[in-house]
Amino acid sequence: MVKEAKISKGSLFNYFNSKKDLYVYLIEYGIQVIERLYEQIDLNETDLFKRIEKIGLQKMHIQKEYPHVFDFLASCVQEESVEVTDIIKDKVNPVQEDGKKLIYKDIDYTKFREDIDIEKAIEILNWTMFGFGEKSIHQINTFEDIGKFGDYYLKEWESYAQILKHSFYK
């Protein structure tokens, strides 16, 4: 980190008293970035696929600006150091839970076929989104223009969404 910032290790600790303080700062900063994503969720959009599409585009822009924030926060949840596990439980876990609730808030579930287990359909959708997101993250760096990537991303997502809509919706 000090190499990237082109500062000495001692200079870093002029701002932070310990590695733990630095780690907590990074967690809090990452949470702020994620909360900006949540603030942009359009709760007026009640179609699950359209909402997810919009969230994906917002996430893509955040990923371009802060390429490691999602991975960092995800890795925090796996942290086993006793010094920080309570901090992570208090800070990261609630943000993730609140985000999941917000993503699915006020969705029109009447669009789903009656013979579909909605919870399982959402789980399949989550797996698809995660895989698609991972694929996109690896591709985003090959695009100079985020707008061109956004167009590509939308077309690609729409092809997956159509298959899932056909499977799940009436």
TIVO-2410 file (N, C-alpha, C; in nm, 3 decimals):
# residues 170
REC num residu      c1      c2      c3 atome chaine
REC   1      M   0.082  -0.118   0.000     N      A
REC   1      M   0.000   0.000   0.000    CA      A
REC   1      M   0.087   0.126   0.000     C      A
REC   2      V   0.193   0.123   0.079     N      A
REC   2      V   0.280   0.240   0.085    CA      A
REC   2      V   0.353   0.261  -0.048     C      A
REC   3      K   0.382   0.152  -0.118     N      A
REC   3      K   0.443   0.166  -0.250    CA      A
REC   3      K   0.349   0.237  -0.346     C      A
REC   4      E   0.222   0.194  -0.348     N      A
REC   4      E   0.122   0.257  -0.435    CA      A
REC   4      E   0.106   0.405  -0.403     C      A
REC   5      A   0.104   0.437  -0.275     N      A
REC   5      A   0.084   0.576  -0.231    CA      A
REC   5      A   0.213   0.658  -0.241     C      A
REC   6      K   0.325   0.587  -0.264     N      A
REC   6      K   0.457   0.650  -0.274    CA      A
REC   6      K   0.490   0.731  -0.148     C      A
REC   7      I   0.465   0.664  -0.035     N      A
REC   7      I   0.500   0.722   0.096    CA      A
REC   7      I   0.572   0.617   0.178     C      A
REC   8      S   0.636   0.661   0.284     N      A
REC   8      S   0.704   0.565   0.371    CA      A
REC   8      S   0.604   0.503   0.467     C      A
REC   9      K   0.642   0.389   0.521     N      A
REC   9      K   0.557   0.321   0.618    CA      A
REC   9      K   0.531   0.410   0.739     C      A
REC  10      G   0.634   0.481   0.780     N      A
REC  10      G   0.620   0.573   0.894    CA      A
REC  10      G   0.520   0.683   0.866     C      A
REC  11      S   0.519   0.733   0.743     N      A
REC  11      S   0.423   0.838   0.707    CA      A
REC  11      S   0.279   0.787   0.714     C      A
REC  12      L   0.260   0.662   0.676     N      A
REC  12      L   0.126   0.603   0.683    CA      A
REC  12      L   0.074   0.607   0.826     C      A
REC  13      F   0.164   0.578   0.919     N      A
REC  13      F   0.121   0.572   1.059    CA      A
REC  13      F   0.118   0.709   1.127     C      A
REC  14      N   0.142   0.816   1.049     N      A
REC  14      N   0.110   0.950   1.099    CA      A
REC  14      N  -0.041   0.968   1.098     C      A
REC  15      Y  -0.108   0.894   1.009     N      A
REC  15      Y  -0.253   0.905   0.995    CA      A
REC  15      Y  -0.329   0.798   1.074     C      A
REC  16      F  -0.264   0.687   1.097     N      A
REC  16      F  -0.329   0.574   1.167    CA      A
REC  16      F  -0.236   0.528   1.278     C      A
REC  17      N  -0.294   0.499   1.393     N      A
REC  17      N  -0.214   0.456   1.508    CA      A
REC  17      N  -0.168   0.312   1.497     C      A
REC  18      S  -0.243   0.232   1.421     N      A
REC  18      S  -0.211   0.090   1.412    CA      A
REC  18      S  -0.266   0.033   1.282     C      A
REC  19      K  -0.228  -0.091   1.254     N      A
REC  19      K  -0.283  -0.160   1.138    CA      A
REC  19      K  -0.434  -0.178   1.154     C      A
REC  20      K  -0.476  -0.202   1.277     N      A
REC  20      K  -0.618  -0.219   1.303    CA      A
REC  20      K  -0.694  -0.091   1.269     C      A
REC  21      D  -0.641   0.024   1.308     N      A
REC  21      D  -0.707   0.151   1.275    CA      A
REC  21      D  -0.716   0.172   1.124     C      A
REC  22      L  -0.611   0.136   1.054     N      A
REC  22      L  -0.611   0.146   0.908    CA      A
REC  22      L  -0.717   0.053   0.849     C      A
REC  23      Y  -0.722  -0.069   0.899     N      A
REC  23      Y  -0.818  -0.168   0.852    CA      A
REC  23      Y  -0.961  -0.120   0.875     C      A
REC  24      V  -0.988  -0.067   0.993     N      A
REC  24      V  -1.122  -0.016   1.025    CA      A
REC  24      V  -1.156   0.103   0.935     C      A
REC  25      Y  -1.058   0.189   0.909     N      A
REC  25      Y  -1.081   0.302   0.819    CA      A
REC  25      Y  -1.120   0.251   0.679     C      A
REC  26      L  -1.048   0.151   0.630     N      A
REC  26      L  -1.076   0.097   0.497    CA      A
REC  26      L  -1.215   0.033   0.493     C      A
REC  27      I  -1.253  -0.034   0.599     N      A
REC  27      I  -1.387  -0.092   0.606    CA      A
REC  27      I  -1.492   0.019   0.600     C      A
REC  28      E  -1.475   0.121   0.680     N      A
REC  28      E  -1.572   0.231   0.684    CA      A
REC  28      E  -1.579   0.303   0.549     C      A
REC  29      Y  -1.465   0.321   0.486     N      A
REC  29      Y  -1.462   0.385   0.354    CA      A
REC  29      Y  -1.535   0.298   0.251     C      A
REC  30      G  -1.508   0.169   0.254     N      A
REC  30      G  -1.574   0.076   0.163    CA      A
REC  30      G  -1.725   0.076   0.183     C      A
REC  31      I  -1.767   0.082   0.307     N      A
REC  31      I  -1.909   0.086   0.339    CA      A
REC  31      I  -1.973   0.212   0.282     C      A
REC  32      Q  -1.904   0.323   0.291     N      A
REC  32      Q  -1.957   0.448   0.233    CA      A
REC  32      Q  -1.978   0.434   0.082     C      A
REC  33      V  -1.885   0.370   0.016     N      A
REC  33      V  -1.896   0.350  -0.129    CA      A
REC  33      V  -2.018   0.262  -0.159     C      A
REC  34      I  -2.035   0.154  -0.085     N      A
REC  34      I  -2.148   0.063  -0.105    CA      A
REC  34      I  -2.280   0.133  -0.074     C      A
REC  35      E  -2.282   0.213   0.031     N      A
REC  35      E  -2.406   0.283   0.067    CA      A
REC  35      E  -2.448   0.381  -0.043     C      A
REC  36      R  -2.352   0.439  -0.114     N      A
REC  36      R  -2.387   0.525  -0.228    CA      A
REC  36      R  -2.460   0.445  -0.335     C      A
REC  37      L  -2.417   0.321  -0.355     N      A
REC  37      L  -2.486   0.232  -0.449    CA      A
REC  37      L  -2.630   0.210  -0.403     C      A
REC  38      Y  -2.647   0.179  -0.277     N      A
REC  38      Y  -2.781   0.154  -0.223    CA      A
REC  38      Y  -2.871   0.277  -0.235     C      A
REC  39      E  -2.814   0.395  -0.217     N      A
REC  39      E  -2.893   0.518  -0.226    CA      A
REC  39      E  -2.946   0.540  -0.367     C      A
REC  40      Q  -2.881   0.482  -0.465     N      A
REC  40      Q  -2.921   0.501  -0.605    CA      A
REC  40      Q  -3.024   0.399  -0.652     C      A
REC  41      I  -3.060   0.304  -0.568     N      A
REC  41      I  -3.157   0.202  -0.609    CA      A
REC  41      I  -3.294   0.269  -0.627     C      A
REC  42      D  -3.349   0.250  -0.744     N      A
REC  42      D  -3.479   0.308  -0.777    CA      A
REC  42      D  -3.590   0.215  -0.726     C      A
REC  43      L  -3.647   0.250  -0.611     N      A
REC  43      L  -3.751   0.166  -0.551    CA      A
REC  43      L  -3.884   0.176  -0.626     C      A
REC  44      N  -3.894   0.270  -0.719     N      A
REC  44      N  -4.014   0.279  -0.802    CA      A
REC  44      N  -4.014   0.171  -0.911     C      A
REC  45      E  -3.897   0.116  -0.939     N      A
REC  45      E  -3.887   0.007  -1.037    CA      A
REC  45      E  -3.922  -0.122  -0.964     C      A
REC  46      T  -4.037  -0.179  -0.998     N      A
REC  46      T  -4.084  -0.298  -0.926    CA      A
REC  46      T  -4.056  -0.428  -1.000     C      A
REC  47      D  -4.008  -0.418  -1.124     N      A
REC  47      D  -3.970  -0.539  -1.198    CA      A
REC  47      D  -3.831  -0.580  -1.152     C      A
REC  48      L  -3.821  -0.700  -1.101     N      A
REC  48      L  -3.696  -0.749  -1.044    CA      A
REC  48      L  -3.581  -0.744  -1.144     C      A
REC  49      F  -3.605  -0.786  -1.267     N      A
REC  49      F  -3.498  -0.791  -1.366    CA      A
REC  49      F  -3.450  -0.651  -1.404     C      A
REC  50      K  -3.542  -0.557  -1.418     N      A
REC  50      K  -3.503  -0.420  -1.451    CA      A
REC  50      K  -3.427  -0.356  -1.336     C      A
REC  51      R  -3.472  -0.382  -1.213     N      A
REC  51      R  -3.400  -0.325  -1.097    CA      A
REC  51      R  -3.258  -0.380  -1.091     C      A
REC  52      I  -3.245  -0.508  -1.110     N      A
REC  52      I  -3.113  -0.570  -1.105    CA      A
REC  52      I  -3.024  -0.515  -1.216     C      A
REC  53      E  -3.081  -0.493  -1.332     N      A
REC  53      E  -3.005  -0.436  -1.444    CA      A
REC  53      E  -2.951  -0.298  -1.405     C      A
REC  54      K  -3.035  -0.215  -1.348     N      A
REC  54      K  -2.993  -0.080  -1.308    CA      A
REC  54      K  -2.886  -0.086  -1.199     C      A
REC  55      I  -2.904  -0.175  -1.103     N      A
REC  55      I  -2.805  -0.190  -0.996    CA      A
REC  55      I  -2.672  -0.237  -1.055     C      A
REC  56      G  -2.679  -0.329  -1.150     N      A
REC  56      G  -2.557  -0.378  -1.216    CA      A
REC  56      G  -2.481  -0.267  -1.285     C      A
REC  57      L  -2.553  -0.179  -1.353     N      A
REC  57      L  -2.488  -0.065  -1.420    CA      A
REC  57      L  -2.424   0.029  -1.317     C      A
REC  58      Q  -2.494   0.054  -1.208     N      A
REC  58      Q  -2.439   0.140  -1.103    CA      A
REC  58      Q  -2.314   0.075  -1.041     C      A
REC  59      K  -2.324  -0.055  -1.018     N      A
REC  59      K  -2.210  -0.127  -0.960    CA      A
REC  59      K  -2.090  -0.123  -1.055     C      A
REC  60      M  -2.117  -0.132  -1.185     N      A
REC  60      M  -2.010  -0.129  -1.284    CA      A
REC  60      M  -1.934   0.004  -1.276     C      A
REC  61      H  -2.008   0.114  -1.261     N      A
REC  61      H  -1.942   0.244  -1.250    CA      A
REC  61      H  -1.860   0.254  -1.122     C      A
REC  62      I  -1.913   0.201  -1.014     N      A
REC  62      I  -1.837   0.200  -0.888    CA      A
REC  62      I  -1.714   0.112  -0.903     C      A
REC  63      Q  -1.730  -0.003  -0.967     N      A
REC  63      Q  -1.618  -0.096  -0.987    CA      A
REC  63      Q  -1.505  -0.031  -1.066     C      A
REC  64      K  -1.541   0.051  -1.163     N      A
REC  64      K  -1.440   0.119  -1.243    CA      A
REC  64      K  -1.363   0.220  -1.158     C      A
REC  65      E  -1.435   0.291  -1.069     N      A
REC  65      E  -1.372   0.393  -0.987    CA      A
REC  65      E  -1.301   0.333  -0.865     C      A
REC  66      Y  -1.360   0.230  -0.806     N      A
REC  66      Y  -1.304   0.165  -0.686    CA      A
REC  66      Y  -1.295   0.015  -0.712     C      A
REC  67      P  -1.197  -0.029  -0.787     N      A
REC  67      P  -1.195  -0.168  -0.835    CA      A
REC  67      P  -1.187  -0.276  -0.728     C      A
REC  68      H  -1.144  -0.242  -0.608     N      A
REC  68      H  -1.124  -0.347  -0.506    CA      A
REC  68      H  -1.225  -0.343  -0.392     C      A
REC  69      V  -1.315  -0.247  -0.394     N      A
REC  69      V  -1.401  -0.227  -0.277    CA      A
REC  69      V  -1.492  -0.347  -0.250     C      A
REC  70      F  -1.552  -0.405  -0.351     N      A
REC  70      F  -1.643  -0.517  -0.330    CA      A
REC  70      F  -1.567  -0.640  -0.280     C      A
REC  71      D  -1.452  -0.668  -0.343     N      A
REC  71      D  -1.372  -0.783  -0.300    CA      A
REC  71      D  -1.320  -0.763  -0.158     C      A
REC  72      F  -1.278  -0.641  -0.126     N      A
REC  72      F  -1.226  -0.614   0.008    CA      A
REC  72      F  -1.333  -0.639   0.114     C      A
REC  73      L  -1.452  -0.584   0.095     N      A
REC  73      L  -1.557  -0.604   0.194    CA      A
REC  73      L  -1.600  -0.750   0.202     C      A
REC  74      A  -1.602  -0.818   0.089     N      A
REC  74      A  -1.635  -0.961   0.091    CA      A
REC  74      A  -1.529  -1.040   0.167     C      A
REC  75      S  -1.403  -1.002   0.152     N      A
REC  75      S  -1.296  -1.072   0.225    CA      A
REC  75      S  -1.301  -1.043   0.374     C      A
REC  76      C  -1.350  -0.926   0.410     N      A
REC  76      C  -1.362  -0.891   0.553    CA      A
REC  76      C  -1.450  -0.990   0.627     C      A
REC  77      V  -1.556  -1.033   0.562     N      A
REC  77      V  -1.651  -1.125   0.624    CA      A
REC  77      V  -1.582  -1.257   0.658     C      A
REC  78      Q  -1.477  -1.291   0.584     N      A
REC  78      Q  -1.402  -1.416   0.607    CA      A
REC  78      Q  -1.292  -1.399   0.713     C      A
REC  79      E  -1.270  -1.277   0.755     N      A
REC  79      E  -1.161  -1.247   0.850    CA      A
REC  79      E  -1.183  -1.322   0.981     C      A
REC  80      E  -1.075  -1.380   1.033     N      A
REC  80      E  -1.083  -1.458   1.156    CA      A
REC  80      E  -1.010  -1.393   1.273     C      A
REC  81      S  -0.944  -1.282   1.251     N      A
REC  81      S  -0.870  -1.215   1.357    CA      A
REC  81      S  -0.967  -1.166   1.464     C      A
REC  82      V  -0.944  -1.209   1.587     N      A
REC  82      V  -1.031  -1.175   1.699    CA      A
REC  82      V  -1.037  -1.024   1.720     C      A
REC  83      E  -0.930  -0.956   1.685     N      A
REC  83      E  -0.924  -0.811   1.703    CA      A
REC  83      E  -1.031  -0.736   1.624     C      A
REC  84      V  -1.071  -0.791   1.510     N      A
REC  84      V  -1.162  -0.717   1.422    CA      A
REC  84      V  -1.294  -0.787   1.392     C      A
REC  85      T  -1.313  -0.910   1.437     N      A
REC  85      T  -1.436  -0.981   1.401    CA      A
REC  85      T  -1.561  -0.909   1.452     C      A
REC  86      D  -1.557  -0.854   1.572     N      A
REC  86      D  -1.674  -0.782   1.624    CA      A
REC  86      D  -1.701  -0.655   1.544     C      A
REC  87      I  -1.595  -0.587   1.503     N      A
REC  87      I  -1.610  -0.466   1.423    CA      A
REC  87      I  -1.676  -0.500   1.291     C      A
REC  88      I  -1.631  -0.609   1.229     N      A
REC  88      I  -1.688  -0.652   1.102    CA      A
REC  88      I  -1.836  -0.689   1.119     C      A
REC  89      K  -1.866  -0.764   1.225     N      A
REC  89      K  -2.006  -0.801   1.251    CA      A
REC  89      K  -2.092  -0.677   1.271     C      A
REC  90      D  -2.038  -0.577   1.337     N      A
REC  90      D  -2.115  -0.454   1.364    CA      A
REC  90      D  -2.126  -0.362   1.244     C      A
REC  91      K  -2.028  -0.363   1.155     N      A
REC  91      K  -2.025  -0.267   1.044    CA      A
REC  91      K  -2.060  -0.328   0.909     C      A
REC  92      V  -1.993  -0.435   0.872     N      A
REC  92      V  -2.007  -0.491   0.737    CA      A
REC  92      V  -2.135  -0.574   0.724     C      A
REC  93      N  -2.157  -0.665   0.816     N      A
REC  93      N  -2.272  -0.755   0.805    CA      A
REC  93      N  -2.405  -0.680   0.794     C      A
REC  94      P  -2.430  -0.577   0.877     N      A
REC  94      P  -2.558  -0.505   0.863    CA      A
REC  94      P  -2.573  -0.436   0.727     C      A
REC  95      V  -2.466  -0.383   0.673     N      A
REC  95      V  -2.472  -0.316   0.543    CA      A
REC  95      V  -2.509  -0.417   0.434     C      A
REC  96      Q  -2.450  -0.536   0.441     N      A
REC  96      Q  -2.482  -0.639   0.343    CA      A
REC  96      Q  -2.628  -0.683   0.356     C      A
REC  97      E  -2.673  -0.703   0.478     N      A
REC  97      E  -2.812  -0.745   0.500    CA      A
REC  97      E  -2.910  -0.637   0.456     C      A
REC  98      D  -2.881  -0.512   0.491     N      A
REC  98      D  -2.968  -0.401   0.450    CA      A
REC  98      D  -2.974  -0.389   0.299     C      A
REC  99      G  -2.860  -0.411   0.233     N      A
REC  99      G  -2.855  -0.405   0.088    CA      A
REC  99      G  -2.941  -0.512   0.024     C      A
REC 100      K  -2.935  -0.634   0.076     N      A
REC 100      K  -3.018  -0.742   0.022    CA      A
REC 100      K  -3.166  -0.709   0.036     C      A
REC 101      K  -3.203  -0.656   0.152     N      A
REC 101      K  -3.344  -0.620   0.174    CA      A
REC 101      K  -3.386  -0.510   0.076     C      A
REC 102      L  -3.300  -0.414   0.057     N      A
REC 102      L  -3.332  -0.300  -0.030    CA      A
REC 102      L  -3.347  -0.343  -0.175     C      A
REC 103      I  -3.261  -0.432  -0.220     N      A
REC 103      I  -3.266  -0.478  -0.358    CA      A
REC 103      I  -3.403  -0.540  -0.390     C      A
REC 104      Y  -3.458  -0.612  -0.293     N      A
REC 104      Y  -3.583  -0.684  -0.317    CA      A
REC 104      Y  -3.707  -0.613  -0.260     C      A
REC 105      K  -3.689  -0.494  -0.209     N      A
REC 105      K  -3.801  -0.419  -0.149    CA      A
REC 105      K  -3.900  -0.376  -0.258     C      A
REC 106      D  -4.028  -0.399  -0.232     N      A
REC 106      D  -4.139  -0.357  -0.319    CA      A
REC 106      D  -4.134  -0.417  -0.460     C      A
REC 107      I  -4.072  -0.530  -0.474     N      A
REC 107      I  -4.071  -0.599  -0.604    CA      A
REC 107      I  -4.210  -0.658  -0.629     C      A
REC 108      D  -4.253  -0.655  -0.753     N      A
REC 108      D  -4.382  -0.712  -0.792    CA      A
REC 108      D  -4.362  -0.862  -0.819     C      A
REC 109      Y  -4.391  -0.942  -0.719     N      A
REC 109      Y  -4.372  -1.086  -0.732    CA      A
REC 109      Y  -4.489  -1.153  -0.804     C      A
REC 110      T  -4.593  -1.077  -0.837     N      A
REC 110      T  -4.706  -1.135  -0.910    CA      A
REC 110      T  -4.668  -1.168  -1.054     C      A
REC 111      K  -4.556  -1.117  -1.101     N      A
REC 111      K  -4.511  -1.148  -1.237    CA      A
REC 111      K  -4.459  -1.291  -1.250     C      A
REC 112      F  -4.425  -1.352  -1.136     N      A
REC 112      F  -4.374  -1.488  -1.137    CA      A
REC 112      F  -4.488  -1.587  -1.161     C      A
REC 113      R  -4.455  -1.694  -1.232     N      A
REC 113      R  -4.553  -1.801  -1.253    CA      A
REC 113      R  -4.588  -1.863  -1.118     C      A
REC 114      E  -4.711  -1.915  -1.108     N      A
REC 114      E  -4.758  -1.973  -0.982    CA      A
REC 114      E  -4.681  -2.100  -0.943     C      A
REC 115      D  -4.630  -2.172  -1.041     N      A
REC 115      D  -4.560  -2.297  -1.012    CA      A
REC 115      D  -4.412  -2.278  -0.979     C      A
REC 116      I  -4.369  -2.154  -0.967     N      A
REC 116      I  -4.228  -2.124  -0.939    CA      A
REC 116      I  -4.209  -2.095  -0.792     C      A
REC 117      D  -4.111  -2.158  -0.732     N      A
REC 117      D  -4.071  -2.126  -0.595    CA      A
REC 117      D  -3.988  -1.997  -0.605     C      A
REC 118      I  -4.045  -1.886  -0.563     N      A
REC 118      I  -3.982  -1.755  -0.583    CA      A
REC 118      I  -3.847  -1.746  -0.513     C      A
REC 119      E  -3.836  -1.802  -0.394     N      A
REC 119      E  -3.707  -1.797  -0.323    CA      A
REC 119      E  -3.598  -1.870  -0.401     C      A
REC 120      K  -3.632  -1.984  -0.458     N      A
REC 120      K  -3.533  -2.058  -0.538    CA      A
REC 120      K  -3.501  -1.983  -0.668     C      A
REC 121      A  -3.604  -1.923  -0.727     N      A
REC 121      A  -3.581  -1.845  -0.849    CA      A
REC 121      A  -3.486  -1.729  -0.820     C      A
REC 122      I  -3.506  -1.663  -0.707     N      A
REC 122      I  -3.418  -1.552  -0.670    CA      A
REC 122      I  -3.277  -1.602  -0.644     C      A
REC 123      E  -3.266  -1.719  -0.583     N      A
REC 123      E  -3.133  -1.775  -0.559    CA      A
REC 123      E  -3.062  -1.805  -0.693     C      A
REC 124      I  -3.134  -1.860  -0.788     N      A
REC 124      I  -3.078  -1.884  -0.921    CA      A
REC 124      I  -3.038  -1.751  -0.985     C      A
REC 125      L  -3.124  -1.652  -0.971     N      A
REC 125      L  -3.094  -1.519  -1.024    CA      A
REC 125      L  -2.969  -1.461  -0.958     C      A
REC 126      N  -2.957  -1.477  -0.827     N      A
REC 126      N  -2.837  -1.429  -0.756    CA      A
REC 126      N  -2.711  -1.499  -0.806     C      A
REC 127      W  -2.718  -1.629  -0.826     N      A
REC 127      W  -2.602  -1.702  -0.879    CA      A
REC 127      W  -2.565  -1.650  -1.017     C      A
REC 128      T  -2.668  -1.629  -1.098     N      A
REC 128      T  -2.643  -1.578  -1.233    CA      A
REC 128      T  -2.581  -1.440  -1.228     C      A
REC 129      M  -2.638  -1.353  -1.142     N      A
REC 129      M  -2.584  -1.216  -1.129    CA      A
REC 129      M  -2.440  -1.220  -1.082     C      A
REC 130      F  -2.411  -1.304  -0.984     N      A
REC 130      F  -2.274  -1.312  -0.931    CA      A
REC 130      F  -2.177  -1.356  -1.041     C      A
REC 131      G  -2.214  -1.461  -1.112     N      A
REC 131      G  -2.127  -1.510  -1.220    CA      A
REC 131      G  -2.112  -1.408  -1.331     C      A
REC 132      F  -2.222  -1.344  -1.368     N      A
REC 132      F  -2.218  -1.241  -1.472    CA      A
REC 132      F  -2.133  -1.123  -1.425     C      A
REC 133      G  -2.150  -1.085  -1.298     N      A
REC 133      G  -2.071  -0.975  -1.242    CA      A
REC 133      G  -1.923  -1.005  -1.243     C      A
REC 134      E  -1.886  -1.127  -1.205     N      A
REC 134      E  -1.745  -1.167  -1.206    CA      A
REC 134      E  -1.689  -1.162  -1.347     C      A
REC 135      K  -1.763  -1.212  -1.441     N      A
REC 135      K  -1.721  -1.209  -1.582    CA      A
REC 135      K  -1.701  -1.064  -1.627     C      A
REC 136      S  -1.795  -0.979  -1.591     N      A
REC 136      S  -1.789  -0.837  -1.631    CA      A
REC 136      S  -1.671  -0.765  -1.568     C      A
REC 137      I  -1.645  -0.795  -1.442     N      A
REC 137      I  -1.533  -0.730  -1.372    CA      A
REC 137      I  -1.402  -0.759  -1.445     C      A
REC 138      H  -1.387  -0.882  -1.492     N      A
REC 138      H  -1.264  -0.917  -1.564    CA      A
REC 138      H  -1.258  -0.851  -1.701     C      A
REC 139      Q  -1.373  -0.820  -1.758     N      A
REC 139      Q  -1.376  -0.758  -1.891    CA      A
REC 139      Q  -1.367  -0.606  -1.884     C      A
REC 140      I  -1.410  -0.546  -1.775     N      A
REC 140      I  -1.422  -0.400  -1.769    CA      A
REC 140      I  -1.288  -0.331  -1.793     C      A
REC 141      N  -1.180  -0.392  -1.752     N      A
REC 141      N  -1.049  -0.330  -1.768    CA      A
REC 141      N  -1.000  -0.329  -1.912     C      A
REC 142      T  -1.065  -0.408  -1.998     N      A
REC 142      T  -1.023  -0.409  -2.138    CA      A
REC 142      T  -1.093  -0.301  -2.218     C      A
REC 143      F  -1.188  -0.230  -2.156     N      A
REC 143      F  -1.261  -0.123  -2.224    CA      A
REC 143      F  -1.211   0.012  -2.175     C      A
REC 144      E  -1.167   0.095  -2.267     N      A
REC 144      E  -1.123   0.230  -2.232    CA      A
REC 144      E  -1.243   0.318  -2.198     C      A
REC 145      D  -1.350   0.303  -2.274     N      A
REC 145      D  -1.468   0.386  -2.260    CA      A
REC 145      D  -1.575   0.310  -2.182     C      A
REC 146      I  -1.607   0.358  -2.062     N      A
REC 146      I  -1.707   0.293  -1.977    CA      A
REC 146      I  -1.843   0.290  -2.045     C      A
REC 147      G  -1.873   0.390  -2.128     N      A
REC 147      G  -2.000   0.394  -2.201    CA      A
REC 147      G  -2.013   0.277  -2.297     C      A
REC 148      K  -1.906   0.248  -2.371     N      A
REC 148      K  -1.908   0.135  -2.464    CA      A
REC 148      K  -1.925   0.004  -2.387     C      A
REC 149      F  -1.855  -0.005  -2.274     N      A
REC 149      F  -1.868  -0.126  -2.193    CA      A
REC 149      F  -2.010  -0.138  -2.139     C      A
REC 150      G  -2.069  -0.023  -2.099     N      A
REC 150      G  -2.205  -0.023  -2.049    CA      A
REC 150      G  -2.303  -0.076  -2.154     C      A
REC 151      D  -2.286  -0.033  -2.278     N      A
REC 151      D  -2.372  -0.082  -2.387    CA      A
REC 151      D  -2.354  -0.233  -2.406     C      A
REC 152      Y  -2.229  -0.276  -2.407     N      A
REC 152      Y  -2.199  -0.418  -2.421    CA      A
REC 152      Y  -2.259  -0.497  -2.304     C      A
REC 153      Y  -2.239  -0.447  -2.184     N      A
REC 153      Y  -2.288  -0.510  -2.062    CA      A
REC 153      Y  -2.439  -0.526  -2.068     C      A
REC 154      L  -2.510  -0.419  -2.108     N      A
REC 154      L  -2.656  -0.423  -2.115    CA      A
REC 154      L  -2.706  -0.528  -2.213     C      A
REC 155      K  -2.647  -0.532  -2.329     N      A
REC 155      K  -2.688  -0.630  -2.430    CA      A
REC 155      K  -2.664  -0.772  -2.379     C      A
REC 156      E  -2.549  -0.792  -2.317     N      A
REC 156      E  -2.514  -0.923  -2.264    CA      A
REC 156      E  -2.610  -0.963  -2.152     C      A
REC 157      W  -2.635  -0.871  -2.058     N      A
REC 157      W  -2.726  -0.901  -1.946    CA      A
REC 157      W  -2.866  -0.931  -1.999     C      A
REC 158      E  -2.913  -0.854  -2.096     N      A
REC 158      E  -3.048  -0.873  -2.150    CA      A
REC 158      E  -3.066  -1.014  -2.206     C      A
REC 159      S  -2.962  -1.069  -2.265     N      A
REC 159      S  -2.975  -1.205  -2.320    CA      A
REC 159      S  -2.992  -1.307  -2.207     C      A
REC 160      Y  -2.921  -1.290  -2.096     N      A
REC 160      Y  -2.939  -1.378  -1.981    CA      A
REC 160      Y  -3.075  -1.355  -1.916     C      A
REC 161      A  -3.111  -1.228  -1.899     N      A
REC 161      A  -3.237  -1.193  -1.833    CA      A
REC 161      A  -3.356  -1.250  -1.910     C      A
REC 162      Q  -3.350  -1.247  -2.043     N      A
REC 162      Q  -3.460  -1.300  -2.125    CA      A
REC 162      Q  -3.482  -1.448  -2.097     C      A
REC 163      I  -3.375  -1.522  -2.087     N      A
REC 163      I  -3.387  -1.666  -2.059    CA      A
REC 163      I  -3.451  -1.688  -1.923     C      A
REC 164      L  -3.405  -1.613  -1.823     N      A
REC 164      L  -3.458  -1.629  -1.689    CA      A
REC 164      L  -3.603  -1.580  -1.678     C      A
REC 165      K  -3.632  -1.468  -1.743     N      A
REC 165      K  -3.771  -1.419  -1.743    CA      A
REC 165      K  -3.865  -1.523  -1.804     C      A
REC 166      H  -3.822  -1.579  -1.916     N      A
REC 166      H  -3.902  -1.681  -1.983    CA      A
REC 166      H  -3.926  -1.800  -1.890     C      A
REC 167      S  -3.828  -1.832  -1.809     N      A
REC 167      S  -3.839  -1.944  -1.717    CA      A
REC 167      S  -3.925  -1.913  -1.595     C      A
REC 168      F  -3.918  -1.789  -1.547     N      A
REC 168      F  -3.981  -1.756  -1.419    CA      A
REC 168      F  -4.111  -1.679  -1.429     C      A
REC 169      Y  -4.124  -1.593  -1.528     N      A
REC 169      Y  -4.241  -1.506  -1.536    CA      A
REC 169      Y  -4.356  -1.572  -1.611     C      A
REC 170      K  -4.475  -1.519  -1.587     N      A
REC 170      K  -4.596  -1.566  -1.656    CA      A
REC 170      K  -4.589  -1.534  -1.803     C      A
***
